[in-house]
Amino acid sequence: MAKRYRVEITRTAERDIQSIYSVIARDNPAVARRWVREIERQIATLERSPARCAVISESEELGREYRHLLYGAYRTIFRIDKARVIIVRVIHGARLLALTPLE
């Protein structure tokens, strides 16, 4: 049986999702709702195999291994801690994690 991870979303990541939703919803509320549903679906897949996701280039600089899921122009950045997956940020792909506050 495959190992299952407990997925936790930090308050910062929750605020990121709400902020991105608000920006998208100004132009198209239906697209914004679909975007949130897809981000939530992707995050849920991390219960099964989070290590399938790429390690981000900023990890070495940050001194800790972070990985990401990509959806459109956005990165869902997380770390694996034993039996937990901790979502730390959801940011635009053009932004570097080192320039944004963590957890």
N, C-alpha and C positions, 0 to 999 in steps of 0.2 A: 504494500500500500504506500502511495506517495506521501511524503511529508507535507503537512499543511501548516501554513504560517498565519499568524494573526496580523491583520493589516490595521495599522493605526494611522490616522491622519492628524497632523499637527494643526493647531489653530491658525498658524501662519499659512499653511497650505489651504485650509478651508477659506480663509480670507482671500487668498489668491484666486480660487475658483469663483467666489462670489464677485470679485472685482472684474475678472475676465467676462463672466456672465453679463454683468451690468453694461460693460462696453459693447459687447456683441448685441445685446437686447435693444440698445438704443436704435440700431438699424433694423434688426430682425429678431423679434422675440422667439419665433419658432426655431430659428437656427441656434439661438442661444440655449434653448431647452435641449435640443438635440446634442449640442456640444457637451453640456453637463452630463447628459445620459451616457454619452460615449466615454467621457473621462471616468465616470463612476464604473462603467462596465470594465474598462481597462484596469482600473485599480483593483477591482474584484478578482481579476485573473492572477494577481500577484499572490493569492493564497496558495497557489499550486507550484509555480515555478519562477520565482522572482530572479533567480540567477541567470535566466535566459536573456535578460536585458543587458545591454552594453554598459560597461563601466564608463563614467563620464571622464573627459579629459582633465577636468578640474580636480579630480580625486587626489592626485599626487600632491598638488599645491595645498589642498585642504588637510592632508594628513589622515584621511579616512576614505574608505571606499564608498562611493555613491554610484548609483545606477540610474538610468532613466528609461521611461517609455515616451515615445513620440506620438503625437496626434496633431496633424496639420502643422501649424506653426508653433505648437506648444510642447514643452517638456514637463513630464511629471517626474520629479527627482525624489529618489528614496534611498534608504540604506537598509541593509539586512542586519538584524541584531538577534542572533540565535534563532528563536522561533517566531520572531516578529519582523514585519516589514513596516518601516516608519516612513510615511510620505512627508517630506520636509518642505517641498515647494512645488508649485505649478507655475511655470514662468514661460514667457515668450522665448522661442529658440534662439533669438539673437542675443539674449542676455546670458552673461556668465554667472555661474553660481557663486564664485568667489566675490562677486560684487554685490551680492544680496545677503541679507541676514538669514541665518539658519535657525530653525526650531525656536 
